[in-house]
Amino acid sequence: MIGRLAAIAYNTFREAVRDRVLYNLILFALLIVGASVLFGQISLEINRIVLINLGLTAISLFGVVIAIFIGIGLVSKEIEKRTLYTVLAARPVRRWEFITGKFLGLVMTLTVNALLMSVGFFAAVMYVSHRLGRGDLQLVTAIYFILLQFVLITALALLFSTFSTPVFSSIFAFAIFAVGTFAEDLRGFSSMATGVTRWMMTGAAYLVPNFAALNVISQVAHDMVVEPKLILLNTAYVLVYTAAVLTAAVWIFERRNLK
Amino acid sequence: MRLKPSSIILTKPMAAIDIQGLEKSYKTGFFGNKLKQGLKPLTLAVEDGEVFGCLGPNGAGKTTTLKLLLGLVFPSGGTARILGRELGDIEVKRFIGFLPEQPYFYDHLTPLELLDYYARLSGVDARERKHKVDAALARVGIRESRQTQLHKFSKGMLQRVGIAQAIVHDPKLVLLDEPMSGLDPIGRREIRDLVQELNEEGKTIFFSTHILSDAETLCDRVAVLHKGELKGVGVVEELLREVSGDIEVVWHGAQAIPALSALGAHCHATGDVVRALLPERSLEAALGALRQSQARLTSVTPVQATLEDYFLARIGEELPNEVKS
């Protein structure tokens, strides 16, 4: 089982790399170098804040866009191109293994991509700050949260991919990412409602993935400390939420006729 | 010497595929409230070690049958056993090879990487994998191109890769969906030879095709499907006997044409030479008519029926144009 999962995950990673997905790194590098040179003209404190905001937001957005655009095709493209047939028809591969392997492969791609970006990002931070201190460990926490975001959005894109077309899947995935970014506000609104509406709104607000809690970019840019408790809670939240989404994806895919 | 009961069971040939009333209906219409029957209840057995052809025009239910057997679609009714195991038993897939119709593969990979990937998924031992991949590539004649990415391959080359991936793990049962489709005559010949070789090694081959001459050359037995329904099944020679019986008569003397036509012969004249096809039962009367017309008889030859004749006789005028001979 582990061998099959690893083979599917590695093939997904290899496909993404050969499809030149990592070319986005060039764009990121240009952005970071340009920003560093430009902000080098401004005062030290502000350019550091702007660079951290810009760099981490870029790492997050580049990854989310890749996660959605590749994630929505992970299953539907395989069905459309019929590459899936040779894997599921005559190999002892269970459908859940296929889904999980594809998920791990894309998460691996995004992680490698984000880590390479992070190297560039830290180099730029060092360039403008002339040093890296203990306080910069907060930046690592922010990057870790960004990786958690990728895990969550990949699972969601994969879920949509099991039953919908790529176009609709991308609309669903971007919509849910946008709504999830304002999850905290939704929870605030629901507390203002009353009766059944309050129940329903609270339910919906908690059902939406909380991407807001995973965004500490502004916090770390201003050298504010991220509580260890939040790291634990966010990790547990993403693991449970992702497991639920992947279970739903497997449940749908297990019942699907691959015509 | 008395045989134990278990020995008797072992000597009985096991069906490689045993299909019992397998059927498939699809929901259609905007609300999914209509049912379309893709495959009517099908009962069929493919014996161990035989080459079995599943024939039919496009939409006959051949691919649906294969997909049901391979667990890609789920049956609406009935059951099947493959190599003695129930449908849905995932472990049996270690012993099955499958070539889909017009196969597409991960075109970012090279044949070497692709076959290695499939061999890993099939559970081929790491020590044997390189050898088996090399052997499969050599067997289909693409060893030289093993490092070329698949998006640079022609259709015929991809078909060879398809065959290679179907046999890389040395399966007992090989299922081929339209293996000759889109190939030139040389490619078809090569695939035919390969199928024969695989069969000689003891593998059971089940393939679907609408190219009847291929089935006739290769198959021990065939099944004819049309509109999701089994129209006939049996040994090729026996099936042909059901539709054979025509005689070709050639003579000089066009004056005899009206008399022969009256006996039900289809006559075709080239100058004074006439060629006619007529049922065997009319032969005596036809020879008499030729004598009376003072025609000069050249030859009388029994016509060898083909699977196409059987096919046409079974599904008659419902046959669409794309069926090829």
Interface residues (C-beta under 8 A of the other chain):
Chain A: G3 R4 A7 I8 N11 R14 E15 R18 D19 K81 R82 T83 Y85 T86 V87 L88 A89 A90 R91 P92 V93 R94 R255 N257 L258 K259
Chain B: Y26 K67 L70 G71 L72 V73 F74 I90 E91 K93 R94 I96 G97 F98 P100 Q102 P103 Y104 F105 Y106 H108 L109 E113 Y117 Y118 R120 L121 S122 G123 G162 Q165 A166 P171 L175
